[in-house]
């Protein structure tokens, strides 16, 4: 059974980005997370991470539709 909550380092590994990038995503509100414990450690719920990934797929697909590849004319 997979854990419900992930460390920021786990999220970074899942997304293949740096820990600091995930921290920025969380602090900016881009990726929903919670602070728990006396030291206020960040945790990201796995379901929220999956929703975030799906949102990014949708945003990317919209960008691709608006920015189609064009064939370059050979010189």
Residue, then its C-alpha position, 0 to 999 in steps of 0.5 A: x500500500x502506498x503512503x497517503x502523504x509524501x515528503x517533498x523529496x518524494x514528490x521531487x523524485x516522482x516529478x524528476x525535479x529538484x527538492x527546491x523546485x517542489x518547495x517553491x511549487x508548494x510555497x507559491x500554492x501551485x501544488x497543494x500541501x499541508x504542514x504537520x508536526x511541531x517542526x512544520x514539515x511539508x507533506x503532499x497528499x498523493x491524490x493531490x499530486x496526481x491531480x496536479x499531474x493531470x492538470x499539467x497534462x491538460x495545460x500542456x495539451x492546450x499549449x500544444x494545440x495553440x503552438x503547433x509545429x510548423x515545417x521549416x522551409x529547407x534553404 
